[in-house]
Amino acid sequence: MGPATRGIRILYIMTTTAPSTSSPHLLSAFDLRGLALRNRVIMAPLTRARAGRDRLPNDLMTEYYVQRASAGLIIAEATVISEQGFGWVDSPGIYNDAQEAGWRKLVAGLHTHGTPIFLQLWHCGRASHSAFHGGRPAVSASALKLRGDTVHTPVGKLPYETPRALETAEVAAVVADYRRAAERARAAGFDGVEIHAANGYLIDQFLQSSTNQRTDIYGGSVENRYRFLREIVEAILTVWPAARVGVRLSPNGSFNDMGSPDFRETFTYVAQQLNAFGLAYLHVVDGLAFGFHNLGQPMVLPEFRAVFQGPLMGNCGYTQASAEAAIADGQADLIAFGRPYLSNPDLVERFTHGWELNPPADMKVWSAPDARGYTDFPIHPRA
């Protein structure tokens, strides 16, 4: 335990209390295609930027995750599959031996307390900058600049740049990077992987018509725009069984300058196609708290339930009450919580006992370089 967390008890003892009468569905156990979850409270992937310049999982990160071990499932933060995928300072990687070893230690720490963990596989695409790539432009589906103010780079905030469109012949190498990352995740002991196809990162850039203006087999029709994700799923299924692979989508989001007029057609088709694989789950960022593109009525979970018969996970802006209602009504099987987990390592216990949540974490420390705003939030005195 580091000096910043000295005197703060690390939460790792699992609650054995019966589900709260106010949340009997949210706090009930769930069989995730053979993986036993003690509750349906999922810790969402949260980019916290504590991995350092070498992008190595470390003891501070292990402490952070173990503090939150009472979650039914933890989805580890977005983790770059290759150097080409860089786009966030000090985020972790899963493309070399040292990173794999760091994750192995972290996963083992969680497994000691019976908590399953998936690794989210990430490529930033155009949401990056040449400063991450030795002066070379970032890559994307098409050479379309992200309309944003500035991007945080290793040399400070800089304006976004126009990316380079991946050549058709290059796409297979990126797919292979996803497969190798999945292999390393399995070797590190993870219980599964989540493919990050949301929030305006590379896969989302291929999926959406607003960012994909290609004229090859990866562009044009929704079937072609889905091809990249399909090939990634198929490649990862050579490493993992389908029951241990999830996919994350964000049909309503505007983050990273996203949103397409045909979003409903696109994401209905994608969910329908993913249904055929028998995946662990479909993780849908259905809430609007992270921004909404306002290009039509937002997509809601029942639309996905109609075309995806596997486990369905909702995310973004949920409270304990709204999460309970979504599961009770059959709209979702699982609910992922992000921001509440930043300042409440004992979120499940607080839900179980009706305890008040800690004040929200200050955004200034979300990606700070040390324990401040990371592992120094107190658990409830009665926990």
C-alpha positions as CSV (number, residue, x, y, z in Angstrom):
1,M,0.0,0.0,0.0
2,G,1.5,3.3,-1.0
3,P,1.7,6.4,1.2
4,A,-1.3,8.0,-0.4
5,T,-3.5,5.1,0.6
6,R,-2.0,4.3,4.0
7,G,-4.7,4.0,6.6
8,I,-7.5,3.3,4.0
9,R,-8.6,-0.3,4.2
10,I,-8.6,-2.0,0.8
11,L,-11.9,-3.6,0.0
12,Y,-11.7,-7.1,-1.2
13,I,-14.0,-9.1,1.2
14,M,-17.0,-10.2,-0.8
15,T,-20.4,-9.3,0.5
16,T,-22.5,-12.3,1.6
17,T,-25.5,-10.2,2.5
18,A,-28.7,-11.1,0.8
19,P,-29.7,-8.9,-2.1
20,S,-31.2,-5.5,-1.0
21,T,-35.0,-5.5,-1.0
22,S,-34.8,-2.4,-3.2
23,S,-32.6,-4.1,-5.8
24,P,-33.3,-7.9,-5.8
25,H,-32.6,-8.2,-9.5
26,L,-29.5,-6.1,-9.8
27,L,-27.9,-7.8,-6.8
28,S,-28.8,-11.3,-7.8
29,A,-26.4,-13.9,-9.2
30,F,-26.1,-14.4,-13.0
31,D,-24.8,-17.2,-15.1
32,L,-22.9,-15.5,-18.0
33,R,-22.8,-18.5,-20.3
34,G,-21.1,-20.7,-17.7
35,L,-19.2,-17.9,-15.9
36,A,-20.8,-17.4,-12.4
37,L,-21.3,-13.8,-11.5
38,R,-22.2,-13.0,-7.9
39,N,-24.3,-10.0,-8.9
40,R,-25.2,-8.0,-12.1
41,V,-23.3,-4.9,-11.1
42,I,-20.5,-4.6,-13.8
43,M,-17.5,-2.4,-13.4
44,A,-17.3,-0.6,-16.8
45,P,-14.0,-0.1,-18.5
46,L,-12.5,3.2,-17.3
47,T,-9.4,4.7,-18.8
48,R,-7.4,5.9,-15.7
49,A,-3.9,6.5,-17.3
50,R,-1.8,5.0,-14.5
51,A,0.3,2.6,-16.6
52,G,3.2,5.0,-17.3
53,R,5.2,5.6,-20.4
54,D,5.8,1.9,-20.9
55,R,2.1,1.1,-20.6
56,L,2.7,-1.5,-18.0
57,P,0.1,-2.7,-15.5
58,N,1.5,-2.1,-12.0
59,D,1.0,-2.5,-8.3
60,L,-1.1,0.7,-8.0
61,M,-3.4,-0.6,-10.7
62,T,-3.7,-3.9,-9.0
63,E,-4.6,-2.2,-5.8
64,Y,-7.3,-0.1,-7.6
65,Y,-9.0,-3.2,-9.1
66,V,-8.8,-5.3,-6.0
67,Q,-10.5,-2.5,-4.1
68,R,-13.5,-3.0,-6.5
69,A,-13.5,-6.7,-6.4
70,S,-17.1,-7.1,-5.2
71,A,-18.4,-6.3,-8.7
72,G,-20.0,-9.2,-10.5
73,L,-17.6,-8.7,-13.4
74,I,-14.8,-6.2,-14.0
75,I,-14.1,-5.1,-17.5
76,A,-10.6,-3.8,-17.4
77,E,-9.8,-0.4,-18.9
78,A,-9.3,0.1,-22.6
79,T,-6.0,-1.5,-23.5
80,V,-4.1,-0.8,-26.7
81,I,-3.4,-3.8,-28.9
82,S,-0.4,-2.3,-30.7
83,E,1.8,0.8,-30.9
84,Q,-0.3,1.8,-33.9
85,G,-3.3,1.8,-31.6
86,F,-1.9,4.5,-29.3
87,G,-4.0,7.6,-28.6
88,W,-4.1,8.1,-24.8
89,V,-1.2,9.0,-22.6
90,D,-0.2,6.4,-20.1
91,S,-3.0,3.9,-20.9
92,P,-2.0,0.2,-20.6
93,G,-1.0,-2.1,-23.5
94,I,-1.2,-5.8,-24.2
95,Y,1.3,-6.2,-27.1
96,N,4.6,-7.3,-25.3
97,D,5.8,-9.7,-22.7
98,A,6.3,-7.2,-19.9
99,Q,2.7,-6.0,-20.3
100,E,1.4,-9.5,-20.3
101,A,3.3,-10.3,-17.2
102,G,1.9,-7.1,-15.5
103,W,-1.6,-8.1,-16.3
104,R,-1.0,-11.7,-15.1
105,K,-0.2,-10.4,-11.6
106,L,-3.2,-8.1,-11.6
107,V,-5.6,-10.8,-12.7
108,A,-4.3,-13.2,-10.2
109,G,-4.9,-10.6,-7.5
110,L,-8.6,-10.4,-8.5
111,H,-9.0,-14.1,-8.9
112,T,-7.8,-14.6,-5.3
113,H,-11.1,-12.9,-4.3
114,G,-13.2,-14.8,-6.8
115,T,-13.8,-11.9,-9.2
116,P,-13.8,-12.5,-13.0
117,I,-12.3,-9.9,-15.3
118,F,-12.4,-9.3,-19.0
119,L,-9.9,-7.2,-20.9
120,Q,-11.1,-4.5,-23.3
121,L,-9.1,-4.5,-26.6
122,W,-8.6,-1.0,-28.1
123,H,-7.2,0.8,-31.1
124,C,-7.8,4.5,-31.1
125,G,-7.6,5.1,-34.8
126,R,-8.0,8.8,-35.7
127,A,-8.7,9.7,-32.0
128,S,-4.9,10.1,-31.8
129,H,-2.1,12.3,-33.1
130,S,1.2,11.9,-34.9
131,A,3.0,12.8,-31.6
132,F,2.1,9.2,-30.5
133,H,3.5,7.7,-33.7
134,G,6.9,9.3,-34.3
135,G,5.5,12.0,-36.6
136,R,3.5,9.6,-38.7
137,P,-0.2,10.3,-39.0
138,A,-2.8,8.2,-37.1
139,V,-4.8,5.7,-39.1
140,S,-8.6,5.5,-39.6
141,A,-11.2,4.1,-42.0
142,S,-11.0,7.3,-44.0
143,A,-8.9,10.5,-44.1
144,L,-11.4,12.5,-42.1
145,K,-10.3,14.8,-39.3
146,L,-12.0,14.5,-35.9
147,R,-13.7,17.8,-35.3
148,G,-12.6,18.4,-31.7
149,D,-10.6,21.0,-29.9
150,T,-7.4,19.3,-28.8
151,V,-6.0,15.9,-28.0
152,H,-3.7,15.1,-25.1
153,T,-0.4,13.9,-26.4
154,P,3.0,12.9,-24.9
155,V,4.1,16.5,-25.6
156,G,0.9,18.3,-24.4
157,K,-2.4,19.3,-25.9
158,L,-2.3,19.6,-29.7
159,P,-5.0,20.1,-32.4
160,Y,-6.4,17.0,-34.0
161,E,-4.9,16.1,-37.4
162,T,-6.2,14.4,-40.5
163,P,-5.6,10.7,-40.3
164,R,-4.4,8.4,-43.0
165,A,-6.9,5.9,-44.4
166,L,-5.7,2.3,-43.9
167,E,-5.0,0.6,-47.2
168,T,-7.1,-2.4,-48.0
169,A,-4.1,-4.7,-47.7
170,E,-3.2,-3.2,-44.3
171,V,-6.5,-4.2,-42.6
172,A,-5.6,-7.8,-42.2
173,A,-2.5,-6.8,-40.1
174,V,-4.7,-4.8,-37.7
175,V,-7.0,-7.8,-37.4
176,A,-4.0,-9.9,-36.6
177,D,-3.0,-7.4,-33.9
178,Y,-6.4,-8.0,-32.2
179,R,-5.9,-11.7,-32.4
180,R,-2.4,-11.5,-30.9
181,A,-3.7,-9.2,-28.1
182,A,-6.4,-11.8,-27.4
183,E,-3.8,-14.5,-27.2
184,R,-1.8,-12.5,-24.6
185,A,-5.0,-11.8,-22.6
186,R,-5.7,-15.5,-22.4
187,A,-2.1,-16.2,-21.4
188,A,-2.4,-13.5,-18.7
189,G,-5.3,-15.4,-17.2
190,F,-8.2,-13.1,-18.1
191,D,-11.7,-14.7,-18.1
192,G,-12.5,-13.2,-21.4
193,V,-12.1,-10.1,-23.7
194,E,-14.3,-7.3,-24.8
195,I,-13.9,-5.8,-28.3
196,H,-14.1,-2.0,-28.0
197,A,-16.2,-1.1,-31.0
198,A,-17.7,2.1,-29.5
199,N,-17.0,5.7,-28.6
200,G,-15.4,6.8,-31.9
201,Y,-12.4,4.6,-31.9
202,L,-11.1,2.6,-34.8
203,I,-13.8,-0.1,-35.2
204,D,-16.5,2.5,-34.7
205,Q,-14.9,4.6,-37.4
206,F,-15.3,1.7,-39.8
207,L,-18.9,1.0,-38.7
208,Q,-20.3,4.5,-39.0
209,S,-21.1,6.1,-42.4
210,S,-20.0,9.5,-41.1
211,T,-16.4,8.4,-40.7
212,N,-16.2,5.6,-43.3
213,Q,-16.1,6.9,-46.9
214,R,-14.2,3.9,-48.3
215,T,-15.0,2.5,-51.7
216,D,-13.4,-0.9,-51.1
217,I,-14.8,-4.0,-49.4
218,Y,-14.7,-2.2,-46.1
219,G,-16.9,0.7,-47.1
220,G,-20.2,1.7,-48.6
221,S,-23.0,-0.6,-47.5
222,V,-23.6,-1.5,-43.9
223,E,-22.5,-5.0,-44.7
224,N,-19.1,-3.8,-45.9
225,R,-18.7,-1.3,-43.0
226,Y,-19.4,-4.2,-40.5
227,R,-16.8,-6.4,-42.3
228,F,-13.8,-5.1,-40.2
229,L,-15.6,-5.9,-36.9
230,R,-16.7,-9.3,-38.2
231,E,-13.2,-10.2,-39.2
232,I,-11.9,-9.2,-35.7
233,V,-14.6,-11.3,-34.0
234,E,-13.8,-14.3,-36.2
235,A,-10.1,-13.9,-35.5
236,I,-10.5,-13.7,-31.8
237,L,-12.8,-16.7,-31.8
238,T,-9.8,-18.8,-32.9
239,V,-8.3,-17.9,-29.5
240,W,-11.3,-17.7,-27.2
241,P,-14.7,-19.5,-27.2
242,A,-17.5,-17.2,-28.1
243,A,-18.9,-17.4,-24.6
244,R,-15.8,-15.5,-23.4
245,V,-15.9,-12.6,-25.9
246,G,-18.1,-9.5,-25.6
247,V,-18.5,-6.5,-27.9
248,R,-19.2,-2.9,-27.0
249,L,-21.3,-0.5,-29.1
250,S,-22.3,3.1,-28.7
251,P,-25.2,3.8,-31.1
252,N,-26.2,7.1,-29.5
253,G,-22.9,8.6,-28.7
254,S,-21.3,11.8,-30.0
255,F,-18.0,11.4,-28.2
256,N,-15.0,11.7,-30.6
257,D,-17.2,13.5,-33.1
258,M,-19.4,10.5,-33.9
259,G,-23.0,10.1,-35.0
260,S,-24.4,9.0,-38.4
261,P,-27.8,9.7,-40.0
262,D,-28.3,5.9,-40.5
263,F,-27.2,5.0,-37.0
264,R,-30.4,2.9,-36.3
265,E,-30.0,0.9,-39.4
266,T,-26.3,0.4,-38.8
267,F,-26.5,-0.7,-35.2
268,T,-29.6,-2.9,-35.6
269,Y,-27.8,-4.7,-38.4
270,V,-24.5,-5.1,-36.4
271,A,-26.3,-6.4,-33.3
272,Q,-28.3,-8.9,-35.5
273,Q,-25.1,-10.2,-37.1
274,L,-23.3,-10.4,-33.7
275,N,-26.2,-12.5,-32.4
276,A,-25.2,-15.4,-34.6
277,F,-21.8,-15.9,-32.8
278,G,-23.2,-16.8,-29.3
279,L,-21.1,-14.1,-27.6
280,A,-20.7,-13.7,-23.9
281,Y,-22.7,-10.4,-24.1
282,L,-23.4,-7.3,-26.1
283,H,-22.4,-4.2,-24.2
284,V,-24.5,-1.2,-25.3
285,V,-23.8,2.3,-24.3
286,D,-27.5,3.2,-24.4
287,G,-27.5,6.1,-22.0
288,L,-27.1,9.7,-23.1
289,A,-25.0,11.1,-20.2
290,F,-21.8,10.8,-22.3
291,G,-23.3,12.9,-25.1
292,F,-26.0,12.4,-27.8
293,H,-25.7,13.1,-31.5
294,N,-29.3,14.1,-31.9
295,L,-29.7,12.5,-35.3
296,G,-33.0,10.8,-34.4
297,Q,-34.7,9.2,-31.4
298,P,-32.0,7.5,-29.3
299,M,-31.8,3.7,-29.6
300,V,-33.0,1.9,-26.5
301,L,-32.3,-1.6,-25.1
302,P,-35.5,-3.2,-26.3
303,E,-34.4,-2.6,-29.8
304,F,-31.3,-4.6,-29.2
305,R,-33.2,-7.2,-27.2
306,A,-35.3,-7.8,-30.3
307,V,-32.3,-8.8,-32.5
308,F,-29.7,-10.0,-29.9
309,Q,-30.8,-13.0,-27.9
310,G,-27.7,-13.3,-25.7
311,P,-26.9,-11.5,-22.5
312,L,-27.4,-7.8,-22.9
313,M,-25.5,-5.1,-20.9
314,G,-26.6,-1.5,-20.5
315,N,-24.3,1.4,-19.7
316,C,-24.1,5.1,-19.1
317,G,-25.9,7.2,-16.5
318,Y,-27.6,4.4,-14.7
319,T,-28.5,4.8,-11.0
320,Q,-29.2,1.9,-8.7
321,A,-32.9,2.4,-9.2
322,S,-32.8,2.7,-13.0
323,A,-30.5,-0.3,-13.2
324,E,-32.8,-2.4,-11.1
325,A,-35.8,-1.4,-13.2
326,A,-34.0,-2.2,-16.5
327,I,-33.2,-5.7,-15.3
328,A,-36.6,-6.3,-13.6
329,D,-38.3,-5.3,-16.9
330,G,-36.2,-7.7,-18.9
331,Q,-34.5,-4.9,-20.9
332,A,-31.0,-5.9,-19.7
333,D,-29.3,-8.7,-17.9
334,L,-26.4,-6.7,-16.6
335,I,-25.7,-3.0,-16.0
336,A,-22.2,-1.5,-16.2
337,F,-21.4,1.4,-13.9
338,G,-18.5,3.8,-14.7
339,R,-18.3,7.1,-12.9
340,P,-19.9,5.7,-9.6
341,Y,-17.0,3.3,-9.5
342,L,-14.4,6.0,-9.6
343,S,-15.2,7.2,-6.0
344,N,-17.0,4.2,-4.6
345,P,-14.8,1.1,-4.5
346,D,-17.5,-0.6,-2.4
347,L,-20.3,0.3,-4.8
348,V,-22.0,-3.1,-4.4
349,E,-22.0,-2.9,-0.6
350,R,-23.5,0.6,-0.8
351,F,-26.2,-0.7,-3.1
352,T,-26.8,-3.7,-0.9
353,H,-27.2,-1.7,2.3
354,G,-28.6,1.5,0.9
355,W,-25.6,3.5,2.0
356,E,-24.9,7.0,0.6
357,L,-22.3,7.2,-2.2
358,N,-19.1,9.1,-1.8
359,P,-19.0,12.5,-3.6
360,P,-18.1,12.2,-7.3
361,A,-14.4,12.2,-8.2
362,D,-13.0,15.5,-9.4
363,M,-12.3,15.2,-13.2
364,K,-8.9,16.7,-12.5
365,V,-7.8,13.4,-10.9
366,W,-9.4,11.0,-13.3
367,S,-6.2,10.7,-15.2
368,A,-3.7,11.9,-12.6
369,P,-0.3,10.1,-12.4
370,D,-0.6,8.8,-8.9
371,A,-2.9,7.5,-6.2
372,R,-4.8,10.8,-5.8
373,G,-8.4,10.3,-7.0
374,Y,-7.6,6.6,-7.8
375,T,-7.1,4.4,-4.7
376,D,-7.7,7.0,-1.9
377,F,-11.5,6.9,-1.8
378,P,-12.8,5.5,1.5
379,I,-15.0,2.5,1.9
380,H,-18.1,2.9,4.0
381,P,-17.3,2.7,7.8
382,R,-19.7,-0.1,8.2
383,A,-18.4,-2.2,5.3
